């Protein structure tokens, strides 16, 4: 198949080019002319205003052969295609989205590591969703459960202790029988694929996340409803004897579907699957782009306002509590 790539974000575009170079078998070719191409693939992400897509001539000229690979946490599905954080819609599913792994990020220390299993399950991550905030407040009452809030660490910026934090994260995973993969800023997370790459059995906590097509997920992953987060210890413990085999199958699934030589061809095949299963023509969807973006901005704004209000209340209560304590001391 002839593919024409459109760059929306340079780092993601470069990562996709590298995946194309590594692809096995070589069944697709990149071309320089969108009219000649069988598929036009936008690569990267857009802002809250749809920069790079809204106003671009290609989606309007070739709506039925234009797709996207988008690895953004913030999702407004302007184009059909592969989204690293695709989730089940609340109302109508138009079969316009599939999932693959995040390609524009890699912890170079992630690899299968032999280590003594100290933990039944573990999680190290940022407090980036209400679900994770609940997780950090739970006392599981067992010494073989490791839960850590690493909001102090931002892997998207260069920090003095960045490499040590990445190594420590990998060591913790290697010492775990299972690894929690709760939703964060979006329904999906690159953590799921890191866990699989290391040969650790994942525990998925994200009700609306669309699992990528391909693997037999039930053979190695535990999928726990978000409402049962408080029962994690009992649920996972019931499968403790399966951890080694589930980890082996997780690694096998990673090699088959998400290892670098597999990704480019898989992205293209997923777009072809969308084309075959789509329920409405893309020309019918495009008039709703601005509405999608407006909804995204409104939801994001409401979340930020709510987060700021909760932070203000906490700070106010903390200040009052400190003031009361000082008064009592006097």
C-alpha positions as semicolon CSV with decimal commas, in nm:
position;residue;x (nm);y (nm);z (nm)
1;X;0,000;0,000;0,000
2;X;0,117;0,353;-0,079
3;X;0,117;0,580;0,229
4;X;0,147;0,959;0,238
5;X;0,246;1,093;0,582
6;X;0,148;1,436;0,715
7;X;0,344;1,576;1,012
8;X;0,140;1,725;1,297
9;X;0,411;1,690;1,564
10;X;0,773;1,648;1,465
11;X;0,878;1,408;1,743
12;X;0,586;1,172;1,678
13;X;0,637;1,200;1,303
14;X;1,007;1,109;1,342
15;X;0,911;0,813;1,562
16;X;0,667;0,692;1,295
17;X;0,934;0,722;1,025
18;X;1,166;0,510;1,237
19;X;0,893;0,249;1,283
20;X;0,842;0,247;0,906
21;X;1,217;0,183;0,857
22;X;1,204;-0,103;1,109
23;X;0,880;-0,256;0,976
24;X;0,881;-0,628;0,899
25;X;0,766;-0,745;0,655
26;X;0,810;-0,455;0,410
27;X;0,459;-0,440;0,267
28;X;0,403;-0,063;0,245
29;X;0,585;0,223;0,076
30;X;0,588;0,596;0,152
31;X;0,506;0,830;-0,136
32;X;0,541;1,207;-0,186
33;X;0,210;1,264;-0,367
34;X;-0,118;1,246;-0,166
35;X;-0,318;1,187;-0,484
36;X;-0,107;0,881;-0,567
37;X;-0,140;0,743;-0,213
38;X;-0,384;0,471;-0,110
39;X;-0,384;0,616;0,243
40;X;-0,307;0,959;0,387
41;X;-0,189;0,931;0,747
42;X;-0,164;1,237;0,970
43;X;0,086;1,175;1,251
44;X;0,092;1,361;1,581
45;X;-0,168;1,563;1,765
46;X;-0,370;1,883;1,751
47;X;-0,447;2,157;1,998
48;X;-0,785;2,247;2,144
49;X;-0,844;2,439;1,820
50;X;-0,761;2,154;1,582
51;X;-0,440;2,314;1,451
52;X;-0,304;2,126;1,152
53;X;-0,631;1,950;1,069
54;X;-0,908;2,209;1,064
55;X;-0,840;2,408;0,751
56;X;-0,604;2,149;0,601
57;X;-0,712;2,069;0,243
58;X;-0,638;1,695;0,239
59;X;-0,911;1,568;0,478
60;X;-1,171;1,756;0,276
61;X;-1,034;1,654;-0,063
62;X;-0,973;1,289;0,029
63;X;-1,203;1,221;0,329
64;X;-1,234;0,846;0,279
65;X;-0,861;0,774;0,264
66;X;-0,743;1,017;0,533
67;X;-0,657;0,877;0,878
68;X;-0,449;0,966;1,182
69;X;-0,214;0,823;1,439
70;X;-0,265;1,038;1,750
71;X;-0,095;0,970;2,085
72;X;-0,236;1,266;2,277
73;X;-0,401;1,227;2,618
74;X;-0,659;1,491;2,519
75;X;-0,891;1,334;2,268
76;X;-1,113;1,499;2,007
77;X;-1,148;1,243;1,726
78;X;-1,150;1,479;1,429
79;X;-1,007;1,213;1,198
80;X;-1,068;0,839;1,194
81;X;-0,766;0,635;1,290
82;X;-0,543;0,505;1,565
83;X;-0,549;0,683;1,900
84;X;-0,327;0,573;2,188
85;X;-0,604;0,677;2,430
86;X;-0,919;0,578;2,242
87;X;-1,216;0,515;2,467
88;X;-1,569;0,384;2,433
89;X;-1,809;0,669;2,345
90;X;-2,093;0,733;2,587
91;X;-2,361;0,734;2,316
92;X;-2,283;0,620;1,963
93;X;-1,988;0,417;1,841
94;X;-1,907;0,501;1,481
95;X;-1,612;0,260;1,452
96;X;-1,372;0,548;1,378
97;X;-1,111;0,473;1,647
98;X;-0,868;0,194;1,721
99;X;-0,580;0,174;1,968
100;X;-0,208;0,111;1,952
101;X;0,072;0,195;2,190
102;X;0,227;0,539;2,247
103;X;0,523;0,569;2,009
104;X;0,659;0,911;2,111
105;X;0,796;0,799;2,448
106;X;1,031;0,534;2,573
107;X;1,206;0,457;2,901
108;X;1,529;0,304;2,776
109;X;1,560;0,092;3,092
110;X;1,239;-0,103;3,022
111;X;1,324;-0,463;2,935
112;X;1,270;-0,808;3,088
113;X;1,467;-0,825;3,414
114;X;1,515;-1,120;3,648
115;X;1,435;-1,011;4,003
116;X;1,295;-1,149;4,326
117;X;0,922;-1,088;4,340
118;X;0,866;-0,875;4,652
119;X;0,523;-0,737;4,562
120;X;0,188;-0,890;4,475
121;X;0,122;-0,573;4,275
122;X;0,265;-0,224;4,249
123;X;0,196;0,116;4,103
124;X;0,414;0,425;4,071
125;X;0,260;0,721;3,893
126;X;0,123;1,071;3,898
127;X;-0,203;1,173;4,064
128;X;-0,357;1,257;3,727
129;X;-0,714;1,123;3,769
130;X;-0,977;1,085;4,040
131;X;-0,928;0,709;4,018
132;X;-0,558;0,743;4,101
133;X;-0,636;0,982;4,386
134;X;-0,865;0,714;4,531
135;X;-0,592;0,453;4,482
136;X;-0,339;0,660;4,678
137;X;-0,579;0,686;4,972
138;X;-0,644;0,313;5,005
139;X;-0,468;0,119;5,279
140;X;-0,450;-0,237;5,147
141;X;-0,310;-0,359;5,477
142;X;-0,037;-0,575;5,333
143;X;0,337;-0,539;5,306
144;X;0,356;-0,691;4,957
145;X;0,162;-0,406;4,794
146;X;0,360;-0,102;4,678
147;X;0,172;0,217;4,582
148;X;0,363;0,541;4,523
149;X;0,250;0,889;4,418
150;X;0,525;1,026;4,193
151;X;0,359;1,359;4,108
152;X;0,690;1,524;4,198
153;X;0,841;1,371;3,883
154;X;0,763;1,487;3,528
155;X;0,906;1,256;3,264
156;X;0,832;1,510;2,987
157;X;1,093;1,753;3,120
158;X;1,466;1,711;3,182
159;X;1,530;1,677;3,556
160;X;1,858;1,609;3,741
161;X;1,734;1,276;3,881
162;X;1,538;1,170;3,574
163;X;1,742;0,859;3,492
164;X;1,750;0,738;3,852
165;X;1,373;0,777;3,876
166;X;1,330;0,576;3,556
167;X;1,560;0,301;3,684
168;X;1,377;0,286;4,017
169;X;1,042;0,263;3,838
170;X;1,171;-0,032;3,631
171;X;1,316;-0,208;3,940
172;X;0,982;-0,183;4,117
173;X;0,803;-0,335;3,818
174;X;1,059;-0,618;3,797
175;X;0,994;-0,700;4,164
176;X;0,615;-0,722;4,110
177;X;0,399;-1,017;4,012
178;X;0,131;-0,784;3,875
179;X;0,142;-0,415;3,782
180;X;-0,154;-0,179;3,806
181;X;-0,241;0,022;3,494
182;X;-0,506;0,272;3,609
183;X;-0,634;0,544;3,382
184;X;-0,462;0,879;3,424
185;X;-0,511;1,194;3,221
186;X;-0,673;0,970;2,961
187;X;-0,821;0,623;2,938
188;X;-0,496;0,477;2,806
189;X;-0,141;0,474;2,936
190;X;0,202;0,386;2,797
191;X;0,249;0,196;3,128
192;X;0,040;-0,094;2,995
193;X;0,288;-0,157;2,714
194;X;0,593;-0,111;2,935
195;X;0,453;-0,373;3,172
196;X;0,390;-0,615;2,886
197;X;0,738;-0,553;2,743
198;X;0,889;-0,645;3,080
199;X;0,687;-0,967;3,099
200;X;0,473;-0,855;3,394
201;X;0,101;-0,930;3,413
202;X;-0,100;-0,604;3,386
203;X;-0,406;-0,513;3,591
204;X;-0,614;-0,271;3,384
205;X;-0,831;-0,018;3,569
206;X;-0,999;0,187;3,297
207;X;-1,362;0,106;3,222
208;X;-1,393;0,287;2,889
209;X;-1,049;0,213;2,745
210;X;-1,066;0,032;2,410
211;X;-0,813;-0,249;2,424
212;X;-0,597;-0,263;2,109
213;X;-0,709;-0,519;1,855
214;X;-0,497;-0,833;1,825
215;X;-0,386;-0,992;2,155
216;X;-0,590;-1,237;2,358
217;X;-0,610;-0,994;2,651
218;X;-0,798;-1,227;2,884
219;X;-0,511;-1,477;2,872
220;X;-0,268;-1,245;3,054
221;X;-0,437;-0,923;3,174
222;X;-0,673;-0,877;3,466
223;X;-0,938;-0,615;3,397
224;X;-1,085;-0,480;3,720
225;X;-1,385;-0,241;3,718
226;X;-1,301;0,103;3,855
227;X;-1,579;0,063;4,112
228;X;-1,392;-0,232;4,266
229;X;-1,062;-0,056;4,323
230;X;-1,096;-0,115;4,697
231;X;-1,107;-0,494;4,636
232;X;-0,784;-0,506;4,436
233;X;-0,587;-0,703;4,693
234;X;-0,844;-0,983;4,709
235;X;-0,901;-0,990;4,332
236;X;-0,533;-0,999;4,239
237;X;-0,441;-1,239;4,520
238;X;-0,688;-1,492;4,378
239;X;-0,474;-1,498;4,060
240;X;-0,132;-1,487;4,230
241;X;-0,052;-1,845;4,124
242;X;-0,104;-1,742;3,759
243;X;0,136;-1,445;3,768
244;X;0,436;-1,611;3,603
245;X;0,234;-1,759;3,315
246;X;0,037;-1,439;3,262
247;X;0,363;-1,244;3,253
248;X;0,506;-1,481;2,993
249;X;0,196;-1,444;2,776
250;X;0,202;-1,066;2,819
251;X;0,559;-1,057;2,686
252;X;0,463;-1,285;2,397
253;X;0,169;-1,059;2,305
254;X;0,396;-0,754;2,318
255;X;0,645;-0,915;2,079
256;X;0,366;-1,015;1,840
257;X;0,171;-0,688;1,832
258;X;0,362;-0,397;1,985
259;X;0,734;-0,455;1,926
260;X;0,883;-0,188;1,699
261;X;0,899;-0,396;1,375
262;X;0,526;-0,472;1,412
263;X;0,381;-0,129;1,486
264;X;0,378;0,048;1,149
265;X;0,208;-0,238;0,966
266;X;-0,038;-0,277;1,251
267;X;-0,130;0,094;1,243
268;X;-0,200;0,069;0,869
269;X;-0,406;-0,248;0,911
270;X;-0,610;-0,085;1,187
271;X;-0,687;0,209;0,958
272;X;-0,794;-0,036;0,687
273;X;-1,019;-0,206;0,941
274;X;-1,179;0,129;1,026
275;X;-1,235;0,197;0,656
276;X;-1,411;-0,137;0,616
277;X;-1,627;-0,096;0,929
278;X;-1,706;0,275;0,931
279;X;-2,074;0,352;0,973
280;X;-2,098;0,703;0,831
281;X;-1,902;0,886;0,558
282;X;-1,635;1,120;0,687
283;X;-1,793;1,408;0,498
284;X;-2,084;1,380;0,744
285;X;-1,850;1,399;1,043
286;X;-1,636;1,697;0,936
287;X;-1,912;1,960;0,991
288;X;-1,905;1,861;1,362
289;X;-1,532;1,922;1,410
290;X;-1,574;2,262;1,572
291;X;-1,843;2,124;1,803
292;X;-1,606;1,843;1,908
293;X;-1,333;2,095;1,985
294;X;-1,571;2,324;2,172
295;X;-1,686;2,033;2,388
296;X;-1,324;1,940;2,455
297;X;-1,240;2,293;2,567
298;X;-1,547;2,314;2,788
299;X;-1,478;1,979;2,957
300;X;-1,113;2,067;3,008
301;X;-1,205;2,407;3,149
302;X;-1,459;2,259;3,390
303;X;-1,207;2,003;3,513
304;X;-0,944;2,270;3,570
305;X;-1,193;2,491;3,754
306;X;-1,307;2,202;3,973
307;X;-0,948;2,103;4,046
308;X;-0,863;2,463;4,141
309;X;-1,169;2,486;4,366
310;X;-1,082;2,164;4,548
311;X;-0,723;2,279;4,594
312;X;-0,844;2,614;4,733
313;X;-1,078;2,439;4,980
314;X;-0,800;2,208;5,096
315;X;-0,557;2,494;5,141
316;X;-0,820;2,697;5,328
317;X;-0,904;2,411;5,562
318;X;-0,535;2,341;5,616
319;X;-0,468;2,708;5,701
320;X;-0,760;2,718;5,942
321;X;-0,647;2,395;6,105
322;X;-0,294;2,531;6,144
323;X;-0,433;2,855;6,287
324;X;-0,650;2,669;6,536
325;X;-0,358;2,455;6,646
326;X;-0,144;2,766;6,702
327;X;-0,425;2,933;6,901
328;X;-0,466;2,625;7,121
329;X;-0,091;2,613;7,179
330;X;-0,093;2,972;7,295
